[in-house]
Every structure is written in C-alpha cells, then in structure tokens.
Amino acid sequence: MDSFSTLIRTASHEQHVEAETSTFMSDLLGGRLGVDAYARYTEQLWFVYEALEAGADRLASDPVAGPFIQPGLFRLPALERDLAHLRGAGWRATLTALPATRAYADRVARCAREWPAGYVAHHYTRYLGDLSGGQIIRDKAERTWGFAKKGDGVRFYVFEEIGNPAAFKRGYRELLDAIDADELERQRVVAECKEAFALNTAVFRALGEEFPLSA
C-alpha cells in the first residue's frame, strides 16, 4: 500500500502540472513578461503566506499541524524584503489582492482556524513547492531581471535555515506519513491538496488576464 505522502503526490499530480504549466508562468519564466508582472505575482504570494503564517503560532501545539510548523520555512519576512525592493518602501500602500488570491488566502485562513489537517494540505503544497520548483523561478528571475544571486527580489525562494533541502523534504514526507488521521480524514486532506492547486491555478489565470502577451 502506498504511503500517505506518495498518495498526496500522485493524487495531486495533474493539478500540479496544470499550475506549473500555466500560460502566465510559462510567459514569466520565458522572459516574455516584464518585471512588473513578477512583482504583481510576488504581491499575490504575500496574501497567501500571510494567511499561512498568521495562524502558525496557534497551530504549533496542535497534534496534527504542530509538527509541520517550523520557523525555518516562514516566508513573510523574505517576501516583504522582496516587495520593498520591487515596489519601494511604500509597497504596503499599493498592495492589492486579486479576487482569486483573496479566495485562496481566505481558504487557507479558514483551514488554519477550523481544520488543522486541511491546513497541512496547504502547508505541503506551498512550502514543498517553493523548495522544489521555486528554485527554478529564482534562477530565471535572477537571469531575466538581473537580481543579485539569492538577493533582494528573490529572497522568497532562499531558505537560509534549510541546509539540505533534499533531506528536509524526506523528513517532511515522513511527517506526512505519520500524520494523526484516519483513512477518511486522509482522503479529505488529499482532496484539499487538489483544491490548493486549483486555487493557485486560478491566481495564475487571473494574472494571465492582467498581463496578456498581446498588450
């Protein structure tokens, strides 16, 4: 029988591919969009991570979500440095969430408040994605827009406190396999992972509408 972490990975594979191959991301990583599109994307990430990390302290003692709350993963401080670099010191004054981003952040916040296992689904899809595919985005952004290597503008993708990402991801999957949940709850978590990817893809779609290549 497959482990829970394998089940999550295979069940959400289709949505994962759809998110990664969205037109917006393809155009952004292909250098066909300007740095303004990258900055707008970074703004949307702020809302999602604010929802993820605002509730983290409260969940640290939760038997299901607690083991996943690791400060070395937290992205908000890095995101805020990136936004100050991209948008200037007054970045907060112009920060706006797309409706799709608001729906995504609201879902994460609701899980953080009401359903710790559902929160884990969002935690997994975001942080493990950042540790993996996020590194491709960082490399492309540095080369396309001339950011300093691992510097301001791409700090979101730099996990200073995780020395060995491969070992960290192995440990994370072991936590998933050991999650305190029965079979029905595990199926619900898998479904929430799929929902997380769908919400993420909706954000990409909205960004694609805001930054059409023909503009």
C-alpha positions in Angstrom: 0.0 0.0 0.0 1.3 3.5 -0.9 2.4 5.8 1.9 0.3 8.8 2.6 2.9 11.2 1.2 3.0 9.2 -2.1 -0.8 9.2 -2.2 -0.8 13.0 -1.9 1.9 13.4 -4.5 0.2 11.2 -7.1 -3.3 12.3 -6.4 -2.4 16.0 -7.0 0.0 15.4 -9.9 -2.4 16.5 -12.6 -3.3 19.8 -10.8 0.4 20.3 -10.0 1.4 20.1 -13.7 -1.5 22.4 -14.7 -0.3 25.0 -12.2 3.3 24.8 -13.3 2.5 25.0 -17.0 0.0 27.9 -16.7 0.4 30.4 -19.6 1.3 33.2 -17.1 4.1 31.2 -15.5 5.4 30.0 -18.9 5.4 33.6 -20.2 7.0 34.9 -17.0 9.8 32.3 -16.9 10.3 32.5 -20.6 11.2 36.2 -20.1 8.2 37.3 -22.2 6.7 39.4 -19.4 8.3 42.4 -17.6 9.5 42.7 -14.1 6.1 44.4 -13.2 4.4 41.0 -13.8 6.9 39.3 -11.5 6.3 42.0 -8.8 2.5 41.6 -9.1 2.9 37.8 -8.7 5.0 38.4 -5.6 2.3 40.7 -4.2 -0.2 37.8 -4.5 2.1 35.5 -2.7 2.2 37.9 0.2 -1.6 37.4 0.8 -1.3 33.6 0.7 1.7 33.4 3.1 0.1 36.0 5.4 -2.8 33.6 5.8 -0.5 30.6 6.2 1.8 32.2 8.8 -0.6 34.4 10.8 -2.2 31.2 12.2 1.0 29.3 12.7 1.7 30.2 16.3 -1.7 29.0 17.4 -1.3 25.7 15.5 2.2 25.0 16.9 0.8 23.0 19.7 -1.9 21.2 17.6 -1.3 17.4 17.4 -1.9 17.2 13.7 -0.5 20.5 12.3 2.1 21.2 15.1 4.9 19.1 13.7 4.8 20.9 10.4 5.2 24.4 11.9 8.9 25.1 11.5 10.1 28.7 11.6 12.8 28.0 9.1 10.1 27.7 6.5 8.5 31.1 7.2 8.4 33.3 4.1 6.8 36.5 5.1 9.9 38.5 6.2 11.7 37.5 2.9 8.6 38.4 0.8 8.4 41.8 2.5 12.1 42.5 1.7 11.4 41.4 -1.9 8.4 43.7 -2.2 10.3 46.7 -0.8 12.9 46.0 -3.5 10.4 45.6 -6.2 7.8 48.3 -5.3 9.7 50.6 -3.0 9.4 51.4 0.7 5.7 52.2 0.5 4.8 48.9 -1.0 2.1 48.2 1.5 0.1 51.2 0.4 -0.4 49.8 -3.1 -0.8 46.1 -2.2 -4.0 44.6 -3.6 -5.2 41.1 -3.9 -6.8 39.7 -7.0 -10.2 38.2 -6.3 -8.7 34.7 -7.0 -5.9 35.5 -4.5 -8.4 36.6 -1.9 -10.4 33.3 -2.3 -7.1 31.3 -1.9 -6.0 33.2 1.2 -9.5 33.0 2.8 -9.5 29.2 2.3 -6.0 28.9 3.9 -7.1 31.1 6.8 -10.3 29.1 7.3 -8.4 25.9 7.5 -5.9 27.4 9.9 -8.8 28.4 12.2 -11.1 25.3 11.8 -9.3 22.3 10.3 -5.6 21.7 11.2 -5.4 18.7 8.8 -6.7 20.9 5.9 -4.1 23.5 6.9 -1.4 20.8 6.5 -2.6 20.3 2.9 -2.0 23.9 2.1 1.3 23.9 4.0 2.5 21.0 2.0 1.5 22.4 -1.5 3.1 25.8 -0.8 6.4 25.1 1.1 7.4 21.9 -0.6 6.7 23.6 -3.9 8.8 26.6 -3.0 11.7 24.3 -2.0 11.4 22.4 -5.4 10.1 24.3 -8.4 10.6 27.7 -6.6 14.3 27.3 -7.2 13.7 27.3 -11.0 11.8 30.5 -10.6 14.6 32.1 -8.6 17.2 31.2 -11.2 15.1 32.5 -14.1 14.3 35.7 -12.2 18.0 36.4 -11.4 18.9 35.9 -15.1 15.9 37.7 -16.6 15.8 40.8 -14.4 19.3 41.0 -13.0 18.6 40.4 -9.3 21.6 39.7 -7.2 22.0 35.9 -6.7 19.8 35.0 -3.7 19.4 38.7 -3.0 16.6 41.3 -2.8 13.9 40.4 -5.3 14.3 36.6 -4.9 14.7 36.2 -1.2 11.4 34.5 -1.0 13.0 31.5 -2.7 16.0 31.3 -0.5 15.6 29.1 2.6 18.6 30.2 4.7 17.8 27.9 7.5 17.4 24.7 5.5 20.9 23.5 4.7 19.9 20.3 2.9 16.6 20.7 1.0 16.6 17.0 -0.1 16.9 15.7 3.5 14.3 18.3 4.7 11.8 17.1 2.1 12.4 13.5 3.1 11.8 14.4 6.7 8.7 16.3 5.7 7.2 13.3 3.9 7.9 11.2 7.0 5.8 13.7 9.0 3.0 13.3 6.4 3.2 9.5 6.6 2.9 9.8 10.4 0.0 12.2 10.4 -2.6 11.6 13.1 -5.6 11.0 10.9 -7.8 8.1 10.0 -8.4 6.9 6.4 -11.4 9.2 5.8 -9.6 12.3 7.1 -6.6 11.4 4.9 -8.9 11.3 1.9 -10.2 14.8 2.8 -6.6 16.0 3.1 -5.8 14.7 -0.4 -8.9 16.5 -1.7 -7.8 19.7 -0.1 -4.3 19.4 -1.7 -6.1 19.2 -5.1 -8.2 22.3 -4.1 -5.0 24.1 -3.1 -3.5 23.5 -6.6 -6.8 24.6 -8.2 -6.9 27.8 -6.2 -3.2 28.5 -7.1 -4.0 27.9 -10.8 -6.9 30.4 -10.6 -4.5 33.0 -9.4 -2.2 32.3 -12.4 -5.2 32.6 -14.7 -6.1 35.9 -13.2 -2.6 37.2 -13.5 -2.5 36.0 -17.2 -5.6 38.1 -17.8 -3.9 41.1 -16.2 -0.7 40.6 -18.2 -1.7 39.4 -21.6 1.2 39.0 -24.0 -0.6 40.9 -26.7 -0.8 44.0 -24.6 
